[in-house]
Amino acid sequence: MRAYHLTVNGVRRRVAAPPHWTLLEVLRYELGLTGSKQGCDKGDCGACTVLLDGRPVLACLTLAACAEGKAITTIEGLRTAEGPDPLQDAFDRTGALQCGFCQPGMILSARALLAENPCPSRAQIRAALAGNLCRCTGYTQILQAVEEAQAEDSRPATQANS
């Protein structure tokens, strides 16, 4: 076992886990943050996407040790005392949720995009979400949700509660 000091959703946490564990395993099985989904375990589906210092990473391919000293934002960290993130609201309004398995990764990838580019084109949205697969084929609604959110959005990609 190894002790890790991780800042997750603005809270500094100490957690013990085997040195070979991925960030996804630590988040889900040690910290109980199950919003990031365990999908393919190969980096193909994007369901495990989290933000590391505001940039999307695949938590199933990132060793927990690589996240030390960085700000980790999971889907649970987007909601503030004021309510859901504008992207979460837009996904709800447009019906982009469907089964919800891909939703956390899609929303976090889109959050990083909007922080870097507040007015992306549809082609830029597609490119930013290319690593996130939706088995329910809700892509049209997902693109629409990101476009709707960009009009009302002003939040950074890092944890909003910090």
Residue frames relative to the residue before (quaternion, step in Angstrom):
aa qw qx qy qz dx dy dz
M 1.0000 0.0000 0.0000 0.0000 0.00 0.00 0.00
R 0.1244 -0.7658 0.6280 0.0605 3.50 -1.24 0.60
A 0.3733 -0.7064 0.5520 0.2387 3.57 -1.09 0.70
Y 0.1180 -0.7723 0.6229 0.0400 3.55 -0.96 0.97
H 0.1918 -0.7328 0.6398 0.1300 3.53 -1.17 0.70
L 0.0350 0.8258 -0.5531 0.1039 3.54 -0.26 1.32
T 0.2453 -0.7237 0.6211 0.1743 3.56 -1.10 0.69
V 0.0120 0.8173 -0.5684 0.0938 3.52 -0.30 1.36
N 0.8446 -0.0662 -0.0085 0.5313 3.55 -0.70 1.15
G 0.7411 -0.4440 0.2064 0.4593 3.52 1.01 0.93
V 0.6702 0.4565 -0.2907 0.5079 3.59 1.28 -0.03
R 0.3599 -0.7197 0.5536 0.2147 3.57 -0.83 1.02
R 0.0396 -0.8118 0.5813 -0.0388 3.56 -0.74 1.12
R 0.2147 -0.7227 0.6393 0.1517 3.54 -1.21 0.64
V 0.0592 0.8027 -0.5859 0.0941 3.54 -0.76 1.04
A 0.2682 -0.7451 0.5890 0.1611 3.55 -1.12 0.72
A 0.1530 0.7697 -0.6042 0.1384 3.54 -0.94 0.96
P 0.6222 -0.5230 0.4052 0.4186 3.58 -1.19 0.36
P 0.5864 -0.6296 0.3823 0.3371 3.61 -1.01 0.75
H 0.6702 0.4953 -0.3058 0.4604 3.61 1.16 -0.43
W 0.4864 0.6820 -0.4360 0.3288 3.62 1.22 -0.08
T 0.4293 -0.6810 0.5366 0.2530 3.49 -1.14 0.74
L 0.6664 -0.4691 0.3902 0.4285 3.52 -1.32 0.21
L 0.6182 0.5523 -0.3421 0.4425 3.59 1.00 -0.76
E 0.6638 0.5008 -0.3088 0.4617 3.58 0.89 -0.88
V 0.6565 0.4988 -0.3157 0.4696 3.60 0.93 -0.83
L 0.6633 0.5080 -0.3157 0.4498 3.59 0.87 -0.91
R 0.7402 0.4306 -0.2352 0.4597 3.58 0.78 -1.00
Y 0.8255 0.3301 -0.1380 0.4364 3.56 0.64 -1.14
E 0.7260 0.3662 -0.2522 0.5246 3.59 1.16 -0.36
L 0.7766 0.3258 -0.1788 0.5087 3.60 0.99 -0.78
G 0.4318 -0.7413 0.4316 0.2789 3.60 1.25 -0.10
L 0.4698 0.6481 -0.4575 0.3872 3.60 1.19 0.47
T 0.0404 -0.8659 0.4971 -0.0381 3.55 0.11 1.34
G 0.3817 0.7336 -0.4824 0.2888 3.60 1.23 0.21
S 0.6543 0.4381 -0.2982 0.5395 3.57 1.05 -0.73
K 0.2872 -0.8114 0.4921 0.1305 3.54 -0.56 1.18
Q 0.3463 -0.6875 0.5971 0.2255 3.52 -1.22 0.63
G 0.0405 -0.8343 0.5487 -0.0355 3.54 -0.23 1.31
C 0.8709 0.0328 0.0264 0.4897 3.53 -0.32 -1.30
D 0.2570 -0.7844 0.5120 0.2378 3.62 1.17 -0.57
K 0.6546 0.4829 -0.3209 0.4851 3.60 1.20 0.50
G 0.5462 -0.6327 0.3991 0.3770 3.60 1.22 -0.05
D 0.5099 0.6772 -0.4020 0.3462 3.57 1.23 0.28
C 0.7768 0.4237 -0.1997 0.4210 3.61 0.96 -0.80
G 0.3736 -0.7599 0.4656 0.2572 3.62 1.11 -0.53
A 0.4361 0.7229 -0.4516 0.2886 3.61 1.22 -0.02
C 0.6960 0.4724 -0.2614 0.4734 3.58 1.19 -0.51
T 0.3437 0.7847 -0.4697 0.2133 3.60 1.28 0.05
V 0.0281 0.7385 -0.6730 0.0311 3.53 -1.07 0.93
L 0.4467 -0.6524 0.5230 0.3183 3.56 -1.28 0.14
L 0.1000 -0.7576 0.6444 0.0276 3.53 -0.95 0.98
D 0.8001 -0.1377 0.0064 0.5838 3.54 -0.31 1.34
G 0.7432 -0.4485 0.2050 0.4522 3.55 0.98 0.93
R 0.6629 0.4777 -0.3043 0.4896 3.58 1.26 -0.08
P 0.4788 -0.6814 0.4616 0.3055 3.61 -0.91 0.81
V 0.0205 0.7704 -0.6366 0.0291 3.54 -1.02 0.91
L 0.4517 -0.6454 0.5385 0.2991 3.53 -1.25 0.47
A 0.3443 -0.7828 0.4858 0.1807 3.56 -0.36 1.26
C 0.6169 0.5519 -0.3576 0.4324 3.62 1.15 -0.45
L 0.7308 0.3844 -0.2262 0.5167 3.59 1.24 -0.36
T 0.6285 0.5275 -0.3181 0.4750 3.57 1.32 -0.06
L 0.3663 -0.7158 0.5436 0.2408 3.58 -0.67 1.02
A 0.5873 -0.5915 0.4193 0.3598 3.57 -1.04 0.76
A 0.6116 0.5741 -0.3481 0.4185 3.59 1.02 -0.76
C 0.6441 0.5355 -0.3156 0.4459 3.61 1.10 -0.66
A 0.6624 0.5102 -0.3043 0.4565 3.60 1.21 -0.31
E 0.4668 0.6716 -0.4594 0.3465 3.60 1.22 -0.14
G 0.8125 0.2440 -0.2096 0.4861 3.53 -1.01 0.92
K 0.6637 0.4567 -0.2976 0.5123 3.57 1.30 0.08
A 0.4729 -0.6425 0.5181 0.3083 3.57 -1.24 0.46
I 0.1480 -0.7805 0.6057 0.0448 3.55 -0.72 1.15
T 0.0467 -0.7776 0.6268 0.0199 3.56 -0.87 0.97
T 0.1374 -0.7613 0.6311 0.0579 3.52 -0.87 1.06
I 0.7088 -0.4334 0.3246 0.4522 3.57 -1.27 0.13
E 0.6111 0.5599 -0.3496 0.4368 3.59 1.09 -0.65
G 0.6830 0.5185 -0.2771 0.4335 3.58 1.14 -0.59
L 0.5576 0.6272 -0.4013 0.3669 3.61 1.17 -0.14
R 0.6270 0.5351 -0.3413 0.4517 3.58 1.04 -0.67
T 0.1611 -0.7707 0.6103 0.0875 3.56 -1.03 0.81
A 0.7094 -0.4093 0.3328 0.4674 3.57 -1.29 -0.07
E 0.6432 0.5297 -0.3154 0.4541 3.58 1.17 -0.58
G 0.6976 -0.4405 0.2805 0.4906 3.60 1.18 -0.38
P 0.7658 -0.3607 0.2610 0.4641 3.54 -1.30 -0.25
D 0.6112 -0.5149 0.4565 0.3910 3.52 -1.31 0.39
P 0.6082 -0.5667 0.3997 0.3862 3.63 -1.07 0.59
L 0.6207 0.5295 -0.3510 0.4596 3.60 1.06 -0.60
Q 0.6319 0.5202 -0.3370 0.4653 3.58 0.98 -0.79
D 0.6435 0.5105 -0.3145 0.4757 3.59 0.99 -0.82
A 0.6728 0.4994 -0.2990 0.4567 3.58 0.90 -0.91
F 0.6200 0.5240 -0.3460 0.4704 3.60 1.00 -0.73
D 0.6454 0.5143 -0.3117 0.4709 3.58 1.03 -0.79
R 0.6878 0.5063 -0.2827 0.4367 3.59 0.81 -1.03
T 0.7532 0.4112 -0.2155 0.4660 3.58 0.93 -0.87
G 0.4687 -0.6801 0.4459 0.3448 3.59 1.21 -0.15
A 0.3600 0.7570 -0.4739 0.2699 3.58 1.18 0.52
L 0.4954 0.6999 -0.4083 0.3130 3.60 1.25 -0.19
Q 0.0469 0.8270 -0.5584 -0.0445 3.58 0.80 -1.03
C 0.8298 -0.1264 0.0652 0.5396 3.66 -0.69 -0.89
G 0.4413 -0.7415 0.4124 0.2922 3.59 1.20 -0.46
F 0.4851 0.6917 -0.4388 0.3061 3.61 1.18 -0.23
C 0.7372 0.4013 -0.2268 0.4940 3.60 0.93 -0.86
Q 0.4654 0.7492 -0.4010 0.2476 3.56 1.24 -0.52
P 0.6768 0.4867 -0.3427 0.4331 3.68 0.68 -0.85
G 0.6802 0.4856 -0.2910 0.4655 3.59 0.90 -0.89
M 0.6331 0.5254 -0.3246 0.4666 3.57 1.01 -0.82
I 0.6882 0.4890 -0.2882 0.4519 3.57 0.82 -0.99
L 0.6798 0.4784 -0.3049 0.4648 3.60 0.90 -0.82
S 0.6257 0.5107 -0.3419 0.4804 3.60 1.02 -0.68
A 0.6628 0.4931 -0.2949 0.4801 3.58 0.99 -0.83
R 0.6099 0.5492 -0.3506 0.4511 3.61 1.04 -0.73
A 0.6588 0.4961 -0.3066 0.4752 3.59 0.95 -0.86
L 0.6293 0.5334 -0.3307 0.4583 3.59 0.98 -0.81
L 0.7082 0.4661 -0.2727 0.4549 3.59 0.77 -1.00
A 0.6094 0.5327 -0.3601 0.4639 3.59 1.13 -0.50
E 0.7038 0.4456 -0.2497 0.4937 3.56 1.07 -0.76
N 0.7943 0.0746 0.0148 0.6028 3.56 1.04 -0.84
P 0.2525 -0.8283 0.4801 0.1404 3.63 -0.02 1.23
C 0.7834 0.2324 -0.1333 0.5608 3.62 1.18 -0.40
P 0.0610 0.8348 -0.5451 0.0471 3.61 0.58 1.04
S 0.4939 -0.6096 0.5264 0.3276 3.54 -1.26 0.49
R 0.6619 -0.4778 0.3728 0.4412 3.56 -1.26 0.20
A 0.6319 0.5280 -0.3361 0.4572 3.61 1.02 -0.73
Q 0.6519 0.4966 -0.3151 0.4788 3.61 1.01 -0.73
I 0.6149 0.5232 -0.3451 0.4786 3.60 1.06 -0.70
R 0.6451 0.5189 -0.3197 0.4608 3.59 0.89 -0.91
A 0.6648 0.5081 -0.3057 0.4542 3.58 0.90 -0.91
A 0.6724 0.5032 -0.2974 0.4541 3.59 0.94 -0.88
L 0.7390 0.3938 -0.2145 0.5028 3.58 1.10 -0.68
A 0.3835 0.7729 -0.4492 0.2318 3.60 1.27 -0.03
G 0.6960 0.4698 -0.2797 0.4655 3.61 1.09 -0.56
N 0.6463 0.4833 -0.3133 0.5006 3.58 1.30 0.07
L 0.1829 -0.8083 0.5549 0.0729 3.56 -0.58 1.16
C 0.1480 -0.7567 0.6316 0.0812 3.54 -1.12 0.81
R 0.2961 -0.7803 0.5271 0.1603 3.57 -0.55 1.12
C 0.6478 0.5175 -0.3196 0.4587 3.58 1.20 -0.41
T 0.3578 -0.7697 0.4465 0.2831 3.58 1.35 -0.05
G 0.3032 0.7604 -0.5118 0.2606 3.54 0.85 1.01
Y 0.2256 0.8387 -0.4798 0.1243 3.57 1.19 0.43
T 0.6284 0.5404 -0.3558 0.4319 3.61 0.93 -0.78
Q 0.6894 0.4647 -0.2760 0.4823 3.58 0.89 -0.92
I 0.6148 0.5464 -0.3454 0.4518 3.59 1.07 -0.70
L 0.6582 0.4902 -0.3052 0.4830 3.59 0.91 -0.89
Q 0.6410 0.5209 -0.3154 0.4672 3.57 0.98 -0.85
A 0.6414 0.5323 -0.3274 0.4450 3.60 0.94 -0.83
V 0.6626 0.4891 -0.3115 0.4741 3.60 0.92 -0.87
E 0.6444 0.5180 -0.3208 0.4620 3.59 0.98 -0.80
E 0.6627 0.4926 -0.3073 0.4730 3.60 0.96 -0.81
A 0.6696 0.5174 -0.3036 0.4379 3.57 0.94 -0.86
Q 0.6146 0.5766 -0.3662 0.3946 3.59 0.99 -0.70
A 0.6200 0.5556 -0.3467 0.4321 3.60 1.09 -0.56
E 0.7750 0.3348 -0.1697 0.5085 3.58 1.03 -0.77
D 0.5818 0.6523 -0.3316 0.3549 3.53 1.30 -0.17
S 0.1010 0.7764 -0.6202 0.0482 3.51 -1.17 0.71
R 0.4913 0.6818 -0.4153 0.3483 3.58 1.25 0.36
P 0.4738 -0.6721 0.4880 0.2926 3.57 -1.08 0.69
A 0.6236 -0.5593 0.4015 0.3702 3.57 -1.28 0.27
T 0.6267 0.5227 -0.3600 0.4521 3.61 1.13 -0.34
Q 0.7314 -0.4430 0.2940 0.4270 3.52 -1.28 0.37
A 0.3985 -0.7609 0.4739 0.1941 3.56 -0.69 1.15
N 0.6688 0.5219 -0.3065 0.4317 3.60 1.15 -0.48
S 0.5358 0.6706 -0.4136 0.3035 3.61 1.14 -0.29
